[in-house]
Amino acid sequence: MSCQTTIGWSLITSGIVTLLLAYLPYPSLYWGIGLLVLGVVVFVLRRLF
């Protein structure tokens, strides 16, 4: 059940991010890299604490 919930949230989040990237001012590559780094930081912090 947890896996399905994770996949669902991942799809919803990626859809929202895709829509946002179309409207953000800077090139989407920078936003993509920034969000990827943020995701890794959140993942690591949740593992540590």
CORLIN-V965948 format. One record per pair of residues at least 12 apart in sequence whose ideal C-beta (glycine too) atoms are under 10 Angstrom apart, sorted by the first residue. I is the first residue (numbers start at 1). J is the second residue. If there is no record, write none. Layout:
# CORLIN-V965948
i=I j=J
i=I j=J
This chain:
# CORLIN-V965948
i=13 j=35
i=13 j=39
i=14 j=35
i=17 j=31
i=17 j=32
i=17 j=35
i=20 j=35
i=21 j=35
